[in-house]
Amino acid sequence: MMKLKSCPRCRGDVIVDWDHHGGYEQCLQCGYQHDLKNVVKVERRPVQEMRQR
Ligand SMILES: [Zn+2]
């Protein structure tokens, strides 16, 4: 799955993918990576949260 222009850093295109511990988003332009916390149960939290706008 791919979300266009949804990177919070550079507004680039973000792909959504899953690995063995859950879902994540990765920006194709800048390499920004973000765990999908509504999908995956990860203990660590991203430092920046809820600031997508
Ligand atoms: Zn980006």
mmCIF file of the protein (N, C-alpha, C, O) and its ligand, coordinates in Angstrom:
data_MODEL
# 
_entry.id   MODEL 
# 
loop_
_entity.id 
_entity.type 
_entity.pdbx_number_of_molecules 
1 polymer     1 
2 non-polymer 1 
# 
_entity_poly.entity_id                      1 
_entity_poly.type                           'polypeptide(L)' 
_entity_poly.nstd_linkage                   no 
_entity_poly.nstd_monomer                   no 
_entity_poly.pdbx_seq_one_letter_code       MMKLKSCPRCRGDVIVDWDHHGGYEQCLQCGYQHDLKNVVKVERRPVQEMRQR 
_entity_poly.pdbx_seq_one_letter_code_can   MMKLKSCPRCRGDVIVDWDHHGGYEQCLQCGYQHDLKNVVKVERRPVQEMRQR 
_entity_poly.pdbx_strand_id                 A 
# 
loop_
_entity_poly_seq.entity_id 
_entity_poly_seq.num 
_entity_poly_seq.mon_id 
_entity_poly_seq.hetero 
1 1  MET n 
1 2  MET n 
1 3  LYS n 
1 4  LEU n 
1 5  LYS n 
1 6  SER n 
1 7  CYS n 
1 8  PRO n 
1 9  ARG n 
1 10 CYS n 
1 11 ARG n 
1 12 GLY n 
1 13 ASP n 
1 14 VAL n 
1 15 ILE n 
1 16 VAL n 
1 17 ASP n 
1 18 TRP n 
1 19 ASP n 
1 20 HIS n 
1 21 HIS n 
1 22 GLY n 
1 23 GLY n 
1 24 TYR n 
1 25 GLU n 
1 26 GLN n 
1 27 CYS n 
1 28 LEU n 
1 29 GLN n 
1 30 CYS n 
1 31 GLY n 
1 32 TYR n 
1 33 GLN n 
1 34 HIS n 
1 35 ASP n 
1 36 LEU n 
1 37 LYS n 
1 38 ASN n 
1 39 VAL n 
1 40 VAL n 
1 41 LYS n 
1 42 VAL n 
1 43 GLU n 
1 44 ARG n 
1 45 ARG n 
1 46 PRO n 
1 47 VAL n 
1 48 GLN n 
1 49 GLU n 
1 50 MET n 
1 51 ARG n 
1 52 GLN n 
1 53 ARG n 
# 
loop_
_struct_asym.id 
_struct_asym.entity_id 
A 1 
B 2 
# 
loop_
_chem_comp.id 
_chem_comp.type 
_chem_comp.mon_nstd_flag 
ARG 'L-peptide linking' y 
ASN 'L-peptide linking' y 
ASP 'L-peptide linking' y 
CYS 'L-peptide linking' y 
GLN 'L-peptide linking' y 
GLU 'L-peptide linking' y 
GLY 'peptide linking'   y 
HIS 'L-peptide linking' y 
ILE 'L-peptide linking' y 
LEU 'L-peptide linking' y 
LYS 'L-peptide linking' y 
MET 'L-peptide linking' y 
PRO 'L-peptide linking' y 
SER 'L-peptide linking' y 
TRP 'L-peptide linking' y 
TYR 'L-peptide linking' y 
VAL 'L-peptide linking' y 
ZN  non-polymer         . 
# 
_pdbx_entity_nonpoly.entity_id   2 
_pdbx_entity_nonpoly.name        ? 
_pdbx_entity_nonpoly.comp_id     ZN 
# 
_pdbx_nonpoly_scheme.asym_id         B 
_pdbx_nonpoly_scheme.entity_id       2 
_pdbx_nonpoly_scheme.mon_id          ZN 
_pdbx_nonpoly_scheme.ndb_seq_num     1 
_pdbx_nonpoly_scheme.pdb_seq_num     101 
_pdbx_nonpoly_scheme.auth_seq_num    101 
_pdbx_nonpoly_scheme.pdb_mon_id      ZN 
_pdbx_nonpoly_scheme.auth_mon_id     ZN 
_pdbx_nonpoly_scheme.pdb_strand_id   A 
_pdbx_nonpoly_scheme.pdb_ins_code    . 
# 
loop_
_atom_site.group_PDB 
_atom_site.id 
_atom_site.type_symbol 
_atom_site.label_atom_id 
_atom_site.label_alt_id 
_atom_site.label_comp_id 
_atom_site.label_asym_id 
_atom_site.label_entity_id 
_atom_site.label_seq_id 
_atom_site.pdbx_PDB_ins_code 
_atom_site.Cartn_x 
_atom_site.Cartn_y 
_atom_site.Cartn_z 
_atom_site.occupancy 
_atom_site.B_iso_or_equiv 
_atom_site.pdbx_formal_charge 
_atom_site.auth_seq_id 
_atom_site.auth_comp_id 
_atom_site.auth_asym_id 
_atom_site.auth_atom_id 
_atom_site.pdbx_PDB_model_num 
ATOM   1   N  N  . MET A 1 1  ? 0.838  -1.183 0.000  1.00 0.00 ? 1   MET A N  1 
ATOM   2   C  CA . MET A 1 1  ? 0.000  0.000  0.000  1.00 0.00 ? 1   MET A CA 1 
ATOM   3   C  C  . MET A 1 1  ? 0.880  1.243  0.000  1.00 0.00 ? 1   MET A C  1 
ATOM   4   O  O  . MET A 1 1  ? 1.990  1.233  0.533  1.00 0.00 ? 1   MET A O  1 
ATOM   5   N  N  . MET A 1 2  ? 0.387  2.283  -0.586 1.00 0.00 ? 2   MET A N  1 
ATOM   6   C  CA . MET A 1 2  ? 1.186  3.477  -0.726 1.00 0.00 ? 2   MET A CA 1 
ATOM   7   C  C  . MET A 1 2  ? 0.324  4.699  -0.460 1.00 0.00 ? 2   MET A C  1 
ATOM   8   O  O  . MET A 1 2  ? -0.801 4.814  -0.947 1.00 0.00 ? 2   MET A O  1 
ATOM   9   N  N  . LYS A 1 3  ? 0.890  5.610  0.331  1.00 0.00 ? 3   LYS A N  1 
ATOM   10  C  CA . LYS A 1 3  ? 0.158  6.838  0.603  1.00 0.00 ? 3   LYS A CA 1 
ATOM   11  C  C  . LYS A 1 3  ? 0.934  7.999  0.017  1.00 0.00 ? 3   LYS A C  1 
ATOM   12  O  O  . LYS A 1 3  ? 2.075  8.257  0.400  1.00 0.00 ? 3   LYS A O  1 
ATOM   13  N  N  . LEU A 1 4  ? 0.312  8.689  -0.907 1.00 0.00 ? 4   LEU A N  1 
ATOM   14  C  CA . LEU A 1 4  ? 0.998  9.781  -1.562 1.00 0.00 ? 4   LEU A CA 1 
ATOM   15  C  C  . LEU A 1 4  ? 1.060  11.000 -0.663 1.00 0.00 ? 4   LEU A C  1 
ATOM   16  O  O  . LEU A 1 4  ? 0.091  11.341 0.015  1.00 0.00 ? 4   LEU A O  1 
ATOM   17  N  N  . LYS A 1 5  ? 2.197  11.643 -0.668 1.00 0.00 ? 5   LYS A N  1 
ATOM   18  C  CA . LYS A 1 5  ? 2.389  12.916 0.031  1.00 0.00 ? 5   LYS A CA 1 
ATOM   19  C  C  . LYS A 1 5  ? 2.017  12.865 1.493  1.00 0.00 ? 5   LYS A C  1 
ATOM   20  O  O  . LYS A 1 5  ? 1.455  13.827 2.017  1.00 0.00 ? 5   LYS A O  1 
ATOM   21  N  N  . SER A 1 6  ? 2.312  11.782 2.160  1.00 0.00 ? 6   SER A N  1 
ATOM   22  C  CA . SER A 1 6  ? 1.925  11.732 3.563  1.00 0.00 ? 6   SER A CA 1 
ATOM   23  C  C  . SER A 1 6  ? 3.129  11.704 4.493  1.00 0.00 ? 6   SER A C  1 
ATOM   24  O  O  . SER A 1 6  ? 2.974  11.436 5.685  1.00 0.00 ? 6   SER A O  1 
ATOM   25  N  N  . CYS A 1 7  ? 4.300  11.968 3.988  1.00 0.00 ? 7   CYS A N  1 
ATOM   26  C  CA . CYS A 1 7  ? 5.457  12.050 4.863  1.00 0.00 ? 7   CYS A CA 1 
ATOM   27  C  C  . CYS A 1 7  ? 5.420  13.351 5.655  1.00 0.00 ? 7   CYS A C  1 
ATOM   28  O  O  . CYS A 1 7  ? 5.309  14.429 5.070  1.00 0.00 ? 7   CYS A O  1 
ATOM   29  N  N  . PRO A 1 8  ? 5.512  13.261 6.996  1.00 0.00 ? 8   PRO A N  1 
ATOM   30  C  CA . PRO A 1 8  ? 5.484  14.483 7.803  1.00 0.00 ? 8   PRO A CA 1 
ATOM   31  C  C  . PRO A 1 8  ? 6.732  15.339 7.642  1.00 0.00 ? 8   PRO A C  1 
ATOM   32  O  O  . PRO A 1 8  ? 6.722  16.527 7.966  1.00 0.00 ? 8   PRO A O  1 
ATOM   33  N  N  . ARG A 1 9  ? 7.794  14.742 7.147  1.00 0.00 ? 9   ARG A N  1 
ATOM   34  C  CA . ARG A 1 9  ? 9.025  15.510 6.994  1.00 0.00 ? 9   ARG A CA 1 
ATOM   35  C  C  . ARG A 1 9  ? 9.098  16.227 5.666  1.00 0.00 ? 9   ARG A C  1 
ATOM   36  O  O  . ARG A 1 9  ? 9.300  17.440 5.611  1.00 0.00 ? 9   ARG A O  1 
ATOM   37  N  N  . CYS A 1 10 ? 8.932  15.476 4.603  1.00 0.00 ? 10  CYS A N  1 
ATOM   38  C  CA . CYS A 1 10 ? 9.199  16.067 3.296  1.00 0.00 ? 10  CYS A CA 1 
ATOM   39  C  C  . CYS A 1 10 ? 7.981  16.023 2.377  1.00 0.00 ? 10  CYS A C  1 
ATOM   40  O  O  . CYS A 1 10 ? 8.049  16.428 1.217  1.00 0.00 ? 10  CYS A O  1 
ATOM   41  N  N  . ARG A 1 11 ? 6.857  15.520 2.917  1.00 0.00 ? 11  ARG A N  1 
ATOM   42  C  CA . ARG A 1 11 ? 5.643  15.391 2.105  1.00 0.00 ? 11  ARG A CA 1 
ATOM   43  C  C  . ARG A 1 11 ? 5.849  14.491 0.902  1.00 0.00 ? 11  ARG A C  1 
ATOM   44  O  O  . ARG A 1 11 ? 5.220  14.659 -0.143 1.00 0.00 ? 11  ARG A O  1 
ATOM   45  N  N  . GLY A 1 12 ? 6.737  13.542 1.073  1.00 0.00 ? 12  GLY A N  1 
ATOM   46  C  CA . GLY A 1 12 ? 6.975  12.605 -0.008 1.00 0.00 ? 12  GLY A CA 1 
ATOM   47  C  C  . GLY A 1 12 ? 5.988  11.453 0.030  1.00 0.00 ? 12  GLY A C  1 
ATOM   48  O  O  . GLY A 1 12 ? 5.048  11.445 0.825  1.00 0.00 ? 12  GLY A O  1 
ATOM   49  N  N  . ASP A 1 13 ? 6.210  10.510 -0.817 1.00 0.00 ? 13  ASP A N  1 
ATOM   50  C  CA . ASP A 1 13 ? 5.337  9.346  -0.892 1.00 0.00 ? 13  ASP A CA 1 
ATOM   51  C  C  . ASP A 1 13 ? 5.795  8.304  0.113  1.00 0.00 ? 13  ASP A C  1 
ATOM   52  O  O  . ASP A 1 13 ? 6.987  8.021  0.235  1.00 0.00 ? 13  ASP A O  1 
ATOM   53  N  N  . VAL A 1 14 ? 4.846  7.744  0.821  1.00 0.00 ? 14  VAL A N  1 
ATOM   54  C  CA . VAL A 1 14 ? 5.140  6.805  1.884  1.00 0.00 ? 14  VAL A CA 1 
ATOM   55  C  C  . VAL A 1 14 ? 4.562  5.441  1.522  1.00 0.00 ? 14  VAL A C  1 
ATOM   56  O  O  . VAL A 1 14 ? 3.402  5.325  1.126  1.00 0.00 ? 14  VAL A O  1 
ATOM   57  N  N  . ILE A 1 15 ? 5.386  4.422  1.665  1.00 0.00 ? 15  ILE A N  1 
ATOM   58  C  CA . ILE A 1 15 ? 4.850  3.085  1.489  1.00 0.00 ? 15  ILE A CA 1 
ATOM   59  C  C  . ILE A 1 15 ? 4.530  2.482  2.848  1.00 0.00 ? 15  ILE A C  1 
ATOM   60  O  O  . ILE A 1 15 ? 5.233  2.713  3.832  1.00 0.00 ? 15  ILE A O  1 
ATOM   61  N  N  . VAL A 1 16 ? 3.469  1.715  2.878  1.00 0.00 ? 16  VAL A N  1 
ATOM   62  C  CA . VAL A 1 16 ? 3.094  1.025  4.104  1.00 0.00 ? 16  VAL A CA 1 
ATOM   63  C  C  . VAL A 1 16 ? 3.385  -0.447 3.895  1.00 0.00 ? 16  VAL A C  1 
ATOM   64  O  O  . VAL A 1 16 ? 2.941  -1.058 2.923  1.00 0.00 ? 16  VAL A O  1 
ATOM   65  N  N  . ASP A 1 17 ? 4.137  -0.999 4.826  1.00 0.00 ? 17  ASP A N  1 
ATOM   66  C  CA . ASP A 1 17 ? 4.530  -2.387 4.666  1.00 0.00 ? 17  ASP A CA 1 
ATOM   67  C  C  . ASP A 1 17 ? 4.517  -3.086 6.016  1.00 0.00 ? 17  ASP A C  1 
ATOM   68  O  O  . ASP A 1 17 ? 4.432  -2.439 7.059  1.00 0.00 ? 17  ASP A O  1 
ATOM   69  N  N  . TRP A 1 18 ? 4.600  -4.377 5.990  1.00 0.00 ? 18  TRP A N  1 
ATOM   70  C  CA . TRP A 1 18 ? 4.587  -5.145 7.226  1.00 0.00 ? 18  TRP A CA 1 
ATOM   71  C  C  . TRP A 1 18 ? 5.775  -6.077 7.265  1.00 0.00 ? 18  TRP A C  1 
ATOM   72  O  O  . TRP A 1 18 ? 6.141  -6.706 6.271  1.00 0.00 ? 18  TRP A O  1 
ATOM   73  N  N  . ASP A 1 19 ? 6.371  -6.148 8.453  1.00 0.00 ? 19  ASP A N  1 
ATOM   74  C  CA . ASP A 1 19 ? 7.378  -7.166 8.637  1.00 0.00 ? 19  ASP A CA 1 
ATOM   75  C  C  . ASP A 1 19 ? 6.958  -8.028 9.809  1.00 0.00 ? 19  ASP A C  1 
ATOM   76  O  O  . ASP A 1 19 ? 5.795  -8.012 10.213 1.00 0.00 ? 19  ASP A O  1 
ATOM   77  N  N  . HIS A 1 20 ? 7.907  -8.787 10.361 1.00 0.00 ? 20  HIS A N  1 
ATOM   78  C  CA . HIS A 1 20 ? 7.510  -9.761 11.381 1.00 0.00 ? 20  HIS A CA 1 
ATOM   79  C  C  . HIS A 1 20 ? 7.008  -9.136 12.666 1.00 0.00 ? 20  HIS A C  1 
ATOM   80  O  O  . HIS A 1 20 ? 6.316  -9.801 13.437 1.00 0.00 ? 20  HIS A O  1 
ATOM   81  N  N  . HIS A 1 21 ? 7.337  -7.864 12.924 1.00 0.00 ? 21  HIS A N  1 
ATOM   82  C  CA . HIS A 1 21 ? 6.718  -7.279 14.109 1.00 0.00 ? 21  HIS A CA 1 
ATOM   83  C  C  . HIS A 1 21 ? 5.709  -6.190 13.830 1.00 0.00 ? 21  HIS A C  1 
ATOM   84  O  O  . HIS A 1 21 ? 5.420  -5.377 14.709 1.00 0.00 ? 21  HIS A O  1 
ATOM   85  N  N  . GLY A 1 22 ? 5.194  -6.157 12.692 1.00 0.00 ? 22  GLY A N  1 
ATOM   86  C  CA . GLY A 1 22 ? 4.062  -5.271 12.480 1.00 0.00 ? 22  GLY A CA 1 
ATOM   87  C  C  . GLY A 1 22 ? 4.204  -4.353 11.287 1.00 0.00 ? 22  GLY A C  1 
ATOM   88  O  O  . GLY A 1 22 ? 5.046  -4.539 10.408 1.00 0.00 ? 22  GLY A O  1 
ATOM   89  N  N  . GLY A 1 23 ? 3.344  -3.359 11.298 1.00 0.00 ? 23  GLY A N  1 
ATOM   90  C  CA . GLY A 1 23 ? 3.315  -2.458 10.152 1.00 0.00 ? 23  GLY A CA 1 
ATOM   91  C  C  . GLY A 1 23 ? 4.180  -1.245 10.358 1.00 0.00 ? 23  GLY A C  1 
ATOM   92  O  O  . GLY A 1 23 ? 4.406  -0.802 11.485 1.00 0.00 ? 23  GLY A O  1 
ATOM   93  N  N  . TYR A 1 24 ? 4.652  -0.726 9.281  1.00 0.00 ? 24  TYR A N  1 
ATOM   94  C  CA . TYR A 1 24 ? 5.408  0.517  9.349  1.00 0.00 ? 24  TYR A CA 1 
ATOM   95  C  C  . TYR A 1 24 ? 5.245  1.286  8.049  1.00 0.00 ? 24  TYR A C  1 
ATOM   96  O  O  . TYR A 1 24 ? 4.881  0.742  7.006  1.00 0.00 ? 24  TYR A O  1 
ATOM   97  N  N  . GLU A 1 25 ? 5.529  2.565  8.159  1.00 0.00 ? 25  GLU A N  1 
ATOM   98  C  CA . GLU A 1 25 ? 5.518  3.395  6.967  1.00 0.00 ? 25  GLU A CA 1 
ATOM   99  C  C  . GLU A 1 25 ? 6.931  3.835  6.677  1.00 0.00 ? 25  GLU A C  1 
ATOM   100 O  O  . GLU A 1 25 ? 7.709  4.116  7.589  1.00 0.00 ? 25  GLU A O  1 
ATOM   101 N  N  . GLN A 1 26 ? 7.250  3.891  5.434  1.00 0.00 ? 26  GLN A N  1 
ATOM   102 C  CA . GLN A 1 26 ? 8.570  4.404  5.086  1.00 0.00 ? 26  GLN A CA 1 
ATOM   103 C  C  . GLN A 1 26 ? 8.469  5.338  3.900  1.00 0.00 ? 26  GLN A C  1 
ATOM   104 O  O  . GLN A 1 26 ? 7.820  5.056  2.893  1.00 0.00 ? 26  GLN A O  1 
ATOM   105 N  N  . CYS A 1 27 ? 9.145  6.470  4.066  1.00 0.00 ? 27  CYS A N  1 
ATOM   106 C  CA . CYS A 1 27 ? 9.124  7.460  3.007  1.00 0.00 ? 27  CYS A CA 1 
ATOM   107 C  C  . CYS A 1 27 ? 10.144 7.095  1.932  1.00 0.00 ? 27  CYS A C  1 
ATOM   108 O  O  . CYS A 1 27 ? 11.281 6.730  2.230  1.00 0.00 ? 27  CYS A O  1 
ATOM   109 N  N  . LEU A 1 28 ? 9.726  7.197  0.714  1.00 0.00 ? 28  LEU A N  1 
ATOM   110 C  CA . LEU A 1 28 ? 10.622 6.875  -0.388 1.00 0.00 ? 28  LEU A CA 1 
ATOM   111 C  C  . LEU A 1 28 ? 11.627 7.978  -0.655 1.00 0.00 ? 28  LEU A C  1 
ATOM   112 O  O  . LEU A 1 28 ? 12.714 7.731  -1.178 1.00 0.00 ? 28  LEU A O  1 
ATOM   113 N  N  . GLN A 1 29 ? 11.261 9.187  -0.297 1.00 0.00 ? 29  GLN A N  1 
ATOM   114 C  CA . GLN A 1 29 ? 12.136 10.316 -0.613 1.00 0.00 ? 29  GLN A CA 1 
ATOM   115 C  C  . GLN A 1 29 ? 13.217 10.532 0.436  1.00 0.00 ? 29  GLN A C  1 
ATOM   116 O  O  . GLN A 1 29 ? 14.391 10.672 0.092  1.00 0.00 ? 29  GLN A O  1 
ATOM   117 N  N  . CYS A 1 30 ? 12.837 10.561 1.720  1.00 0.00 ? 30  CYS A N  1 
ATOM   118 C  CA . CYS A 1 30 ? 13.815 10.919 2.745  1.00 0.00 ? 30  CYS A CA 1 
ATOM   119 C  C  . CYS A 1 30 ? 14.158 9.750  3.663  1.00 0.00 ? 30  CYS A C  1 
ATOM   120 O  O  . CYS A 1 30 ? 15.061 9.867  4.491  1.00 0.00 ? 30  CYS A O  1 
ATOM   121 N  N  . GLY A 1 31 ? 13.465 8.642  3.534  1.00 0.00 ? 31  GLY A N  1 
ATOM   122 C  CA . GLY A 1 31 ? 13.784 7.492  4.364  1.00 0.00 ? 31  GLY A CA 1 
ATOM   123 C  C  . GLY A 1 31 ? 13.155 7.510  5.747  1.00 0.00 ? 31  GLY A C  1 
ATOM   124 O  O  . GLY A 1 31 ? 13.446 6.654  6.582  1.00 0.00 ? 31  GLY A O  1 
ATOM   125 N  N  . TYR A 1 32 ? 12.312 8.467  5.977  1.00 0.00 ? 32  TYR A N  1 
ATOM   126 C  CA . TYR A 1 32 ? 11.606 8.543  7.257  1.00 0.00 ? 32  TYR A CA 1 
ATOM   127 C  C  . TYR A 1 32 ? 10.813 7.271  7.510  1.00 0.00 ? 32  TYR A C  1 
ATOM   128 O  O  . TYR A 1 32 ? 10.127 6.760  6.625  1.00 0.00 ? 32  TYR A O  1 
ATOM   129 N  N  . GLN A 1 33 ? 10.919 6.772  8.734  1.00 0.00 ? 33  GLN A N  1 
ATOM   130 C  CA . GLN A 1 33 ? 10.230 5.536  9.065  1.00 0.00 ? 33  GLN A CA 1 
ATOM   131 C  C  . GLN A 1 33 ? 9.356  5.729  10.288 1.00 0.00 ? 33  GLN A C  1 
ATOM   132 O  O  . GLN A 1 33 ? 9.715  6.464  11.208 1.00 0.00 ? 33  GLN A O  1 
ATOM   133 N  N  . HIS A 1 34 ? 8.230  5.079  10.295 1.00 0.00 ? 34  HIS A N  1 
ATOM   134 C  CA . HIS A 1 34 ? 7.254  5.316  11.342 1.00 0.00 ? 34  HIS A CA 1 
ATOM   135 C  C  . HIS A 1 34 ? 6.461  4.038  11.579 1.00 0.00 ? 34  HIS A C  1 
ATOM   136 O  O  . HIS A 1 34 ? 5.898  3.451  10.656 1.00 0.00 ? 34  HIS A O  1 
ATOM   137 N  N  . ASP A 1 35 ? 6.433  3.631  12.828 1.00 0.00 ? 35  ASP A N  1 
ATOM   138 C  CA . ASP A 1 35 ? 5.649  2.438  13.143 1.00 0.00 ? 35  ASP A CA 1 
ATOM   139 C  C  . ASP A 1 35 ? 4.167  2.761  13.181 1.00 0.00 ? 35  ASP A C  1 
ATOM   140 O  O  . ASP A 1 35 ? 3.758  3.837  13.618 1.00 0.00 ? 35  ASP A O  1 
ATOM   141 N  N  . LEU A 1 36 ? 3.383  1.825  12.723 1.00 0.00 ? 36  LEU A N  1 
ATOM   142 C  CA . LEU A 1 36 ? 1.946  2.012  12.789 1.00 0.00 ? 36  LEU A CA 1 
ATOM   143 C  C  . LEU A 1 36 ? 1.454  1.475  14.112 1.00 0.00 ? 36  LEU A C  1 
ATOM   144 O  O  . LEU A 1 36 ? 1.303  0.266  14.290 1.00 0.00 ? 36  LEU A O  1 
ATOM   145 N  N  . LYS A 1 37 ? 1.205  2.380  15.038 1.00 0.00 ? 37  LYS A N  1 
ATOM   146 C  CA . LYS A 1 37 ? 0.903  1.908  16.385 1.00 0.00 ? 37  LYS A CA 1 
ATOM   147 C  C  . LYS A 1 37 ? -0.509 1.386  16.532 1.00 0.00 ? 37  LYS A C  1 
ATOM   148 O  O  . LYS A 1 37 ? -0.825 0.719  17.517 1.00 0.00 ? 37  LYS A O  1 
ATOM   149 N  N  . ASN A 1 38 ? -1.349 1.675  15.581 1.00 0.00 ? 38  ASN A N  1 
ATOM   150 C  CA . ASN A 1 38 ? -2.667 1.066  15.682 1.00 0.00 ? 38  ASN A CA 1 
ATOM   151 C  C  . ASN A 1 38 ? -2.677 -0.352 15.132 1.00 0.00 ? 38  ASN A C  1 
ATOM   152 O  O  . ASN A 1 38 ? -3.659 -1.077 15.295 1.00 0.00 ? 38  ASN A O  1 
ATOM   153 N  N  . VAL A 1 39 ? -1.618 -0.738 14.500 1.00 0.00 ? 39  VAL A N  1 
ATOM   154 C  CA . VAL A 1 39 ? -1.543 -2.075 13.936 1.00 0.00 ? 39  VAL A CA 1 
ATOM   155 C  C  . VAL A 1 39 ? -0.602 -2.948 14.759 1.00 0.00 ? 39  VAL A C  1 
ATOM   156 O  O  . VAL A 1 39 ? -0.866 -4.125 15.004 1.00 0.00 ? 39  VAL A O  1 
ATOM   157 N  N  . VAL A 1 40 ? 0.482  -2.345 15.168 1.00 0.00 ? 40  VAL A N  1 
ATOM   158 C  CA . VAL A 1 40 ? 1.521  -3.121 15.824 1.00 0.00 ? 40  VAL A CA 1 
ATOM   159 C  C  . VAL A 1 40 ? 1.569  -2.789 17.308 1.00 0.00 ? 40  VAL A C  1 
ATOM   160 O  O  . VAL A 1 40 ? 1.292  -1.660 17.714 1.00 0.00 ? 40  VAL A O  1 
ATOM   161 N  N  . LYS A 1 41 ? 1.915  -3.764 18.094 1.00 0.00 ? 41  LYS A N  1 
ATOM   162 C  CA . LYS A 1 41 ? 2.135  -3.497 19.501 1.00 0.00 ? 41  LYS A CA 1 
ATOM   163 C  C  . LYS A 1 41 ? 3.631  -3.413 19.742 1.00 0.00 ? 41  LYS A C  1 
ATOM   164 O  O  . LYS A 1 41 ? 4.312  -4.428 19.887 1.00 0.00 ? 41  LYS A O  1 
ATOM   165 N  N  . VAL A 1 42 ? 4.118  -2.210 19.781 1.00 0.00 ? 42  VAL A N  1 
ATOM   166 C  CA . VAL A 1 42 ? 5.539  -2.019 20.022 1.00 0.00 ? 42  VAL A CA 1 
ATOM   167 C  C  . VAL A 1 42 ? 5.678  -1.278 21.338 1.00 0.00 ? 42  VAL A C  1 
ATOM   168 O  O  . VAL A 1 42 ? 4.872  -0.402 21.651 1.00 0.00 ? 42  VAL A O  1 
ATOM   169 N  N  . GLU A 1 43 ? 6.676  -1.620 22.093 1.00 0.00 ? 43  GLU A N  1 
ATOM   170 C  CA . GLU A 1 43 ? 6.822  -0.995 23.397 1.00 0.00 ? 43  GLU A CA 1 
ATOM   171 C  C  . GLU A 1 43 ? 7.340  0.422  23.276 1.00 0.00 ? 43  GLU A C  1 
ATOM   172 O  O  . GLU A 1 43 ? 6.909  1.321  23.998 1.00 0.00 ? 43  GLU A O  1 
ATOM   173 N  N  . ARG A 1 44 ? 8.261  0.607  22.363 1.00 0.00 ? 44  ARG A N  1 
ATOM   174 C  CA . ARG A 1 44 ? 8.804  1.950  22.270 1.00 0.00 ? 44  ARG A CA 1 
ATOM   175 C  C  . ARG A 1 44 ? 7.859  2.840  21.484 1.00 0.00 ? 44  ARG A C  1 
ATOM   176 O  O  . ARG A 1 44 ? 7.193  2.391  20.550 1.00 0.00 ? 44  ARG A O  1 
ATOM   177 N  N  . ARG A 1 45 ? 7.808  4.088  21.867 1.00 0.00 ? 45  ARG A N  1 
ATOM   178 C  CA . ARG A 1 45 ? 6.948  5.023  21.168 1.00 0.00 ? 45  ARG A CA 1 
ATOM   179 C  C  . ARG A 1 45 ? 7.796  5.959  20.328 1.00 0.00 ? 45  ARG A C  1 
ATOM   180 O  O  . ARG A 1 45 ? 8.914  6.300  20.716 1.00 0.00 ? 45  ARG A O  1 
ATOM   181 N  N  . PRO A 1 46 ? 7.291  6.367  19.212 1.00 0.00 ? 46  PRO A N  1 
ATOM   182 C  CA . PRO A 1 46 ? 7.999  7.382  18.432 1.00 0.00 ? 46  PRO A CA 1 
ATOM   183 C  C  . PRO A 1 46 ? 8.054  8.683  19.201 1.00 0.00 ? 46  PRO A C  1 
ATOM   184 O  O  . PRO A 1 46 ? 7.118  9.033  19.920 1.00 0.00 ? 46  PRO A O  1 
ATOM   185 N  N  . VAL A 1 47 ? 9.133  9.384  19.052 1.00 0.00 ? 47  VAL A N  1 
ATOM   186 C  CA . VAL A 1 47 ? 9.327  10.616 19.814 1.00 0.00 ? 47  VAL A CA 1 
ATOM   187 C  C  . VAL A 1 47 ? 8.341  11.683 19.372 1.00 0.00 ? 47  VAL A C  1 
ATOM   188 O  O  . VAL A 1 47 ? 7.754  12.394 20.188 1.00 0.00 ? 47  VAL A O  1 
ATOM   189 N  N  . GLN A 1 48 ? 8.178  11.776 18.092 1.00 0.00 ? 48  GLN A N  1 
ATOM   190 C  CA . GLN A 1 48 ? 7.222  12.746 17.606 1.00 0.00 ? 48  GLN A CA 1 
ATOM   191 C  C  . GLN A 1 48 ? 5.938  12.006 17.349 1.00 0.00 ? 48  GLN A C  1 
ATOM   192 O  O  . GLN A 1 48 ? 5.914  11.030 16.600 1.00 0.00 ? 48  GLN A O  1 
ATOM   193 N  N  . GLU A 1 49 ? 4.878  12.461 17.961 1.00 0.00 ? 49  GLU A N  1 
ATOM   194 C  CA . GLU A 1 49 ? 3.626  11.788 17.713 1.00 0.00 ? 49  GLU A CA 1 
ATOM   195 C  C  . GLU A 1 49 ? 2.519  12.802 17.547 1.00 0.00 ? 49  GLU A C  1 
ATOM   196 O  O  . GLU A 1 49 ? 2.573  13.903 18.095 1.00 0.00 ? 49  GLU A O  1 
ATOM   197 N  N  . MET A 1 50 ? 1.534  12.425 16.799 1.00 0.00 ? 50  MET A N  1 
ATOM   198 C  CA . MET A 1 50 ? 0.341  13.245 16.597 1.00 0.00 ? 50  MET A CA 1 
ATOM   199 C  C  . MET A 1 50 ? 0.659  14.624 15.997 1.00 0.00 ? 50  MET A C  1 
ATOM   200 O  O  . MET A 1 50 ? -0.125 15.560 16.150 1.00 0.00 ? 50  MET A O  1 
ATOM   201 N  N  . ARG A 1 51 ? 1.771  14.745 15.339 1.00 0.00 ? 51  ARG A N  1 
ATOM   202 C  CA . ARG A 1 51 ? 2.051  16.054 14.725 1.00 0.00 ? 51  ARG A CA 1 
ATOM   203 C  C  . ARG A 1 51 ? 2.179  15.871 13.231 1.00 0.00 ? 51  ARG A C  1 
ATOM   204 O  O  . ARG A 1 51 ? 3.231  16.150 12.656 1.00 0.00 ? 51  ARG A O  1 
ATOM   205 N  N  . GLN A 1 52 ? 1.166  15.426 12.625 1.00 0.00 ? 52  GLN A N  1 
ATOM   206 C  CA . GLN A 1 52 ? 1.242  15.143 11.205 1.00 0.00 ? 52  GLN A CA 1 
ATOM   207 C  C  . GLN A 1 52 ? 0.867  16.341 10.356 1.00 0.00 ? 52  GLN A C  1 
ATOM   208 O  O  . GLN A 1 52 ? 1.016  16.313 9.135  1.00 0.00 ? 52  GLN A O  1 
ATOM   209 N  N  . ARG A 1 53 ? 0.386  17.380 10.987 1.00 0.00 ? 53  ARG A N  1 
ATOM   210 C  CA . ARG A 1 53 ? 0.040  18.545 10.186 1.00 0.00 ? 53  ARG A CA 1 
ATOM   211 C  C  . ARG A 1 53 ? 0.970  19.698 10.469 1.00 0.00 ? 53  ARG A C  1 
ATOM   212 O  O  . ARG A 1 53 ? 0.824  20.768 9.878  1.00 0.00 ? 53  ARG A O  1 
HETATM 213 ZN ZN . ZN  B 2 .  ? 9.949  12.005 3.574  1.00 0.00 2 101 ZN  A ZN 1 
# 
